[in-house]
Amino acid sequence: MVVGFGMAASFGIQGIEQNDTPWAGGFERINAYAYFAWLMVLAVAVMRREVPARDHAMRVASRE
């Protein structure tokens, strides 16, 4: 999705010399929002990952 809208933005910006770029900004914005949404999904997936029992036991033992 990010690559697709990035390509669409690059094709949309080609008319900048003639001042004819009606969709370039929209494609760039969708591209940026899709990238940030992907970062949020990745962050949530990493935060929800379970810690293996061995690492958890080592952390508890090191606190004592």
LINRA-V605631 format. One record per residue. SS is DSSP state (H for helix, E for strand, - for the rest). PHI is phi in radians with two decimals (NA if undefined). NEAR is the number of other ideal C-beta (glycine too) atoms within 8 Angstrom. Layout:
ss=SS phi=PHI near=NEAR
ss=SS phi=PHI near=NEAR
This chain:
ss=- phi=NA near=5
ss=H phi=-1.10 near=9
ss=H phi=-1.14 near=6
ss=H phi=-1.07 near=7
ss=H phi=-1.29 near=13
ss=H phi=-1.13 near=9
ss=H phi=-1.17 near=8
ss=H phi=-1.10 near=11
ss=H phi=-1.16 near=12
ss=H phi=-1.19 near=8
ss=H phi=-1.28 near=7
ss=H phi=-1.22 near=12
ss=H phi=-1.42 near=9
ss=H phi=-1.14 near=6
ss=H phi=-1.60 near=10
ss=H phi=-1.17 near=9
ss=H phi=-1.16 near=4
ss=H phi=-1.63 near=5
ss=- phi=1.03 near=6
ss=- phi=-2.18 near=6
ss=- phi=-2.29 near=10
ss=- phi=-1.19 near=5
ss=- phi=-1.88 near=8
ss=H phi=-1.08 near=12
ss=H phi=-1.12 near=7
ss=H phi=-1.13 near=7
ss=H phi=-1.14 near=12
ss=H phi=-1.13 near=10
ss=H phi=-1.17 near=8
ss=H phi=-1.08 near=9
ss=H phi=-1.08 near=13
ss=H phi=-1.15 near=8
ss=H phi=-1.14 near=8
ss=H phi=-1.13 near=11
ss=H phi=-1.13 near=9
ss=H phi=-1.17 near=8
ss=H phi=-1.12 near=8
ss=H phi=-1.10 near=9
ss=H phi=-1.11 near=8
ss=H phi=-1.15 near=8
ss=H phi=-1.09 near=8
ss=H phi=-1.10 near=8
ss=H phi=-1.11 near=8
ss=H phi=-1.14 near=8
ss=H phi=-1.11 near=8
ss=H phi=-1.22 near=7
ss=H phi=-1.20 near=6
ss=H phi=-1.48 near=6
ss=- phi=-1.11 near=6
ss=- phi=-1.37 near=4
ss=- phi=-1.48 near=7
ss=- phi=-1.00 near=6
ss=H phi=-1.05 near=6
ss=H phi=-1.11 near=6
ss=H phi=-1.15 near=8
ss=H phi=-1.12 near=9
ss=H phi=-1.12 near=8
ss=H phi=-1.17 near=8
ss=H phi=-1.18 near=9
ss=H phi=-1.15 near=8
ss=H phi=-1.16 near=7
ss=H phi=-1.30 near=6
ss=H phi=-1.34 near=5
ss=- phi=-1.44 near=4
